[in-house]
Amino acid sequence: MDMDLLMAPIIVFMVIVAPIWLVLHYRSKRQVSQGLTEEEFSLLNELIAKAEKMNQRIETLESILDSEAPEWRAKHERR
């Protein structure tokens, strides 16, 4: 009797859940192994360009602060 209660969930798992799980697993593995798509690559390049632009702005702001308020770094480090 106890074995019959266990067999139904096991059969449902093996017939429905396991095949779906395997298909989704190997599909995701294939997508990872293919690398970036062209759209993802272009988005990555845009992010790199934005990061470089932000870095230039930060350097400019720091140089302005260095010339106008030379102690700003010391004040910031004390906190």
N, C-alpha and C positions, 0 to 999 in steps of 0.2 A: 504494500500500500504506500509506504514512504517513497519507494522508488518511482512509483507512478507520478507522485506529486513533483518530483525532481525532473522527470523526463520532459514534461511539457515546457517548462522554461528553457531547458537545454535545447530542445528542438527548435523553439522559436528563435533563440539566439543564433543557432547554427544556420537556420534557413533565411532569416531576415537581417539580423544585426551584423553578423560576421561578414557577409558579402558586401554590404554597404560600407562597413568599416574598412575593409581591404581596398575597395575601389577608391574611396576618399584618401586613404593613406598613400597609395601608389600614385594617385593624381598629384598630390601635394609634393611627393618626392620628385616627380618628373618636372614640375614647375620650378622647384628649387634648383635642379640640375641644369635647367635651360638658361639660367642667368636672368639678367634684366631685359625687359622688353624695350623697344625703342622709346615708348612713352615714358617708362620709368627712367631710362637713361637721360632723356631730355629734362625731366623733372629734377633729376639729380644734378645735372649741369646747371640748371637755373638756381638751385639751392646753393651750389658752390659759388656761383657768381654773386648771389646776394650776401653770402657769408664774407666774401672778399671785400665787397662794398662796405659792409658793416664794419669790418676790421679797419678799413681806411678811415671811416668816419670816427671810430673810437680813437685811432692814433691822432687824427686832427684835433679832436676835442681834448685829448690829453696834452697835446703840445700847446693849445690855447690856454688851458688851465695852468700848465707849467710856467708860461710867460706872465699870466695875469695874477695868479695866486700860487706862488712857489711852494707854500706849505700845505697844499691840499692833500698831497700823498701822506704826509706825516699825520694829519688830522684823521684821515681815513683809516690808517693802520692802527691808531690808538683804540678804535672802537672794538 
